[in-house]
Amino acid sequence: MTNSLAAITGASAGIGSVFARKLAAQGYDLLLIARRGDRLEQLAAELERAHQIHVEACTADLSAVEGVDRVAARLAAEPRLDLLVNNAGFGVKGRFWEAPLDKQIEMHRLNIGAILRLTHAALGPMVARGRGAIINVASVAGFTRSPGSVSYCATKAWVNAFTEGIYLDLKSARSPVVVQALCPGFTYSEFHDVAGVDRASIPKSFWMTAEDVVEASLSGLRRRKLFVVPGWRYKLVVALVNRIPVRLRLALEAGAPHNRARLPGRGNPD
């Protein structure tokens, strides 16, 4: 019997590598995609030994045209693709007009452009086969605004809106394909380690493990849940920001603790 295939971007560390481990344990063959080939090869070998599955390491920079074109073509041609996890992404710090424009453009290419291209490549064949799922890793930041992280929050808001729109398209076509926007808050991973975020500036109760985030995502996927916000505190935050007046929301966002620990550069060394 042939295994189903799961493709994961940003798979060399953090949430992406946890997705790889969880899905390998479920018997998926894996296509692991990231920039750091050495880390991918090491993870692939580990998972093949542990679970007797096939794991392919695909080194690609999804913020570059060549990289995303190559991966999109690979996904479109793969008849066993049953799950795509669009996880790769990073953040840029600084007030919008002060932060380097080239880095913000690169961030948009990865956080938005890569998800657009890869979802399009995977979704057509999934709909034709009548099965499959796509998880787009967004963020609680997609529901809020943050001084010093304008472009990052905007890209994650786009991911939320895009995923919701895809859900409506699938529903109108009566397709059983599932989409999910995974919206974690602060998560222990290399995203914040590389960014140099001072964890002491964030209350410990707001930090989650990547394992908890991925478990919440996969549980939500089984229930065909469109938005997954791991952790009751973040569920409460999202519920509140969607209901309070804009002036009050902006005042709260301006004074939130995470705005004193803004991302100082590339955050996800995928």
For each residue, the residues with C-beta under 8 A, 3 or more apart:
1:
2: 80
3: 27 28 29 53 54 80
4: 27 28 29 80 82 83
5: 28 29 30 31 78 80 81 82 83
6: 19 23 28 29 30 31 81 82 83 84 85
7: 30 31 33 75 78 81 83 84 85 122
8: 11 16 19 20 23 30 31 32 33 85 87
9: 16 33 34 62 71 85 86 87 88 114 118 270
10: 13 14 15 16 33 34 87 88 89 137 268 270
11: 8 16 17 19 20 30 32 33 34 40 43 87 270
12: 16 17 32 34 35 36 39 40 43 269 270
13: 10 16 17 34 36 39 189 190 268 269 270
14: 10 17 18 187 189 190 191 210 268
15: 10 18 19 87 137 184 187 189 191 210 213 214
16: 8 9 10 11 12 13 19 20 32 34 85 87 88 270
17: 11 12 13 14 20 21 43 210
18: 14 15 21 22 210 211 213 214
19: 6 8 11 15 16 22 23 85 87 214 217
20: 8 11 16 17 23 24 30 32 43 47 55
21: 17 18 24 25 47
22: 18 19 25 26 214 215 218
23: 6 8 19 20 26 28 30 83
24: 20 21 27 28 30 47 50 51 53 55
25: 21 22 51
26: 22 23
27: 3 4 24 51 53
28: 3 4 5 6 23 24 53 82 83
29: 3 4 5 6 53 54 55 56 80
30: 5 6 7 8 11 20 23 24 44 47 53 54 55 56
31: 5 6 7 8 55 56 58 74 75 78 81
32: 8 11 12 16 20 40 43 44 55 56 57 58
33: 7 8 9 10 11 40 58 60 62 71 88
34: 9 10 11 12 13 16 37 39 40 59 60 88 270
35: 12 59 60 61 269 270
36: 12 13 39 40 59 269 270
37: 34 40 41 57 59
38: 41 42
39: 12 13 34 36 42 43
40: 11 12 32 33 34 36 37 43 44 57 58 59
41: 37 38 44 45 57
42: 38 39 45 46
43: 11 12 17 20 32 39 40 46 47 55 57
44: 30 32 40 41 47 48 55 56 57
45: 41 42 48 49 55
46: 42 43 49 50
47: 20 21 24 30 43 44 50 51 53 55
48: 44 45 51 52 53 54 55
49: 45 46
50: 24 46 47
51: 24 25 27 47 48
52: 48
53: 3 24 27 28 29 30 47 48
54: 3 29 30 48
55: 20 24 29 30 31 32 43 44 45 47 48
56: 29 30 31 32 44
57: 32 37 40 41 43 44
58: 31 32 33 40 71 74
59: 34 35 36 37 40
60: 33 34 35 67 68 70 71
61: 35 64 66 67
62: 9 33 67 68 71 88 109 110 114 118
63: 67 68 106 107 109 110 113 114
64: 61 67 68 109
65: 68 69
66: 61 69 70
67: 60 61 62 63 64 70 71
68: 60 62 63 64 65 71 72 109 113 114 117 118
69: 65 66 72 73 117
70: 60 66 67 73 74
71: 9 33 58 60 62 67 68 74 75 118 121
72: 68 69 75 76 117 118 120 121
73: 69 70 76 77 121
74: 31 58 70 71 77 78
75: 7 31 71 72 78 81 84 118 121 122
76: 72 73 121 122 124 125
77: 73 74
78: 5 7 31 74 75 81 125
79: 125 129
80: 2 3 4 5 29
81: 5 6 7 31 75 78 84 122 125 126 132
82: 4 5 6 28 126 131 132 133
83: 4 5 6 7 23 28 132 133 134 135
84: 6 7 75 81 118 119 122 132 133 134 135
85: 6 7 8 9 16 19 134 135 137
86: 9 114 115 118 119 134 135 136 137
87: 8 9 10 11 15 16 19 135 137 270
88: 9 10 16 33 34 62 110 114 268 270
89: 10 107 110 111 137 155 267 268
90: 107 110 111 191 266 267 268 270
91: 107 149 152 191 195 263 266 267 268
92: 99 100 103 104 107 149 151 152 263 265 266
93: 99 148 149 195 262 263 264 265
94: 98 99 100 148 262
95: 98 99 147 148 150
96: 99 104 150 151
97:
98: 94 95
99: 92 93 94 95 96 103 104 151
100: 92 94 103 104
101: 104 105
102: 105 106
103: 92 99 100 106 107 265 266
104: 92 96 99 100 101 107 108 151
105: 101 102 108 109
106: 63 102 103 109 110
107: 63 89 90 91 92 103 104 110 111 151 152 155
108: 104 105 111 112 113 151 155
109: 62 63 64 68 105 106 112 113 114
110: 62 63 88 89 90 106 107 113 114
111: 89 90 107 108 114 115 152 155 156 158 159
112: 108 109 115 116 155 158 159
113: 63 68 108 109 110 116 117
114: 9 62 63 68 86 88 109 110 111 117 118
115: 86 111 112 118 119 136 159 162
116: 112 113 119 120 162
117: 68 69 72 113 114 120 121
118: 9 62 68 71 72 75 84 86 114 115 121 122
119: 84 86 115 116 122 123 134 136 162 166
120: 72 116 117 123 124
121: 71 72 73 75 76 117 118 124
122: 7 75 76 81 84 118 119 125 126 132 134
123: 119 120 126 127 132 134 166 177
124: 76 120 121 127 128
125: 76 78 79 81 122 128 129 132
126: 81 82 122 123 129 131 132 133 134 177
127: 123 124 130 132 170 173 175 177
128: 124 125
129: 79 125 126 132
130: 127 175 176 177
131: 82 126 176 177
132: 81 82 83 84 122 123 125 126 127 129 177 178
133: 82 83 84 126 177 178 179 180 221
134: 83 84 85 86 119 122 123 126 166 177 178 179 180
135: 83 84 85 86 87 179 180 182 217 221
136: 86 115 119 159 162 163 179 180 181 182
137: 10 15 85 86 87 89 159 182 184
138: 142 156 159 160 163 181 182 183
139: 142 153 156 159 183 184 185
140: 143 144 183 184 185 229 234 237 238
141: 144 146 149 152 153 156
142: 138 139 153 156 157 158 159 160 181 183
143: 140 157 160 183 237 238 241 242
144: 140 141 153 237 241 249 253
145: 150 153 250 253
146: 141 149 150 152 153 253 256 258 259 262
147: 95 150 253 254 259 262
148: 93 94 95 259 262 263
149: 91 92 93 141 146 152 153 262 263
150: 95 96 145 146 147 153 154
151: 92 96 99 104 107 108 154 155
152: 91 92 107 111 141 146 149 155 156 263
153: 139 141 142 144 145 146 149 150 156 157
154: 150 151 157 158
155: 89 107 108 111 112 151 152 158 159
156: 111 138 139 141 142 152 153 159 160 183
157: 142 143 153 154 160 161
158: 111 112 142 154 155 161 162
159: 111 112 115 136 137 138 139 142 155 156 162 163 181
160: 138 142 143 156 157 163 164 181 183 227
161: 157 158 164 165
162: 115 116 119 136 158 159 165 166
163: 136 138 159 160 166 167 179 180 181 226
164: 160 161 167 168 181 226 227
165: 161 162 168 169
166: 119 123 134 162 163 169 170 179
167: 163 164 170 171 179 226
168: 164 165 171 172
169: 165 166 172 173
170: 127 166 167 173 175 177 179
171: 167 168 174 175
172: 168 169
173: 127 169 170
174: 171
175: 127 130 170 171
176: 130 131
177: 123 126 127 130 131 132 133 134 170
178: 132 133 134 221 224
179: 133 134 135 136 163 166 167 170 226
180: 133 134 135 136 163 217 220 221 225 226 227 228
181: 136 138 142 159 160 163 164 226 227 228
182: 135 136 137 138 213 216 217 220 228 230
183: 138 139 140 142 143 156 160 227 228 229 230 234 238
184: 15 137 139 140 187 208 213 229 230 231 234
185: 139 140 206 208 230 231 233 234 237
186: 192 202 206 207 208 258
187: 14 15 184 191 192 207 208 209 210 213
188: 192 207 208 209 210
189: 13 14 15 192 193 210 268
190: 13 14 193 194 268 269
191: 14 15 90 91 187 194 195 267 268
192: 186 187 188 189 195 197 199 263 267
193: 189 190 196 197
194: 190 191 265 266 267 268 269
195: 91 93 191 192 263 264 265 266 267
196: 193 264 265
197: 192 193 201 202 261 263 264
198: 201 202 261
199: 192 202 207
200:
201: 197 198 257 258 260 261
202: 186 197 198 199 206 207 257 258 261
203: 206 257
204: 207
205: 233
206: 185 186 202 203 233 234
207: 186 187 188 199 202 204
208: 184 185 186 187 188 212 213 230 231
209: 187 188 212 213
210: 14 15 17 18 187 188 189 213 214
211: 18 214 215
212: 208 209 215 216 230 231
213: 15 18 182 184 187 208 209 210 216 217 230
214: 15 18 19 22 210 211 217 218
215: 22 211 212 218 219
216: 182 212 213 219 220 228 230 231
217: 19 135 180 182 213 214 220 221 228 230
218: 22 214 215 221 222
219: 215 216 222 223
220: 180 182 216 217 223 225 228
221: 133 135 178 180 217 218 224 225 228
222: 218 219
223: 219 220
224: 178 221
225: 180 220 221 228
226: 163 164 167 179 180 181
227: 160 164 180 181 183
228: 180 181 182 183 216 217 220 221 225
229: 140 183 184 234 235 238
230: 182 183 184 185 208 212 213 216 217 234
231: 184 185 208 212 216 234 235
232: 235 236
233: 185 205 206 236 237
234: 140 183 184 185 206 229 230 231 237 238
235: 229 231 232 238 239
236: 232 233 239 240
237: 140 143 144 185 233 234 240 241
238: 140 143 183 229 234 235 241 242
239: 235 236 242 243
240: 236 237 243 244
241: 143 144 237 238 244 249 252
242: 143 238 239
243: 239 240
244: 240 241 248 249 252
245: 248 249
246: 249 250
247: 250 251
248: 244 245 251 252
249: 144 241 244 245 246 252 253
250: 145 246 247 253 254
251: 247 248 254 255
252: 241 244 248 249 255 256
253: 144 145 146 147 249 250 256 259
254: 147 250 251 259
255: 251 252 259
256: 146 252 253 259
257: 201 202 203 260 261
258: 146 186 201 202 261 262
259: 146 147 148 253 254 255 256 262
260: 201 257
261: 197 198 201 202 257 258
262: 93 94 146 147 148 149 258 259
263: 91 92 93 148 149 152 192 195 197 267
264: 93 195 196 197
265: 92 93 103 194 195 196
266: 90 91 92 103 194 195 269
267: 89 90 91 191 192 194 195 263
268: 10 13 14 88 89 90 91 189 190 191 194
269: 12 13 35 36 190 194 266
270: 9 10 11 12 13 16 34 35 36 87 88 90
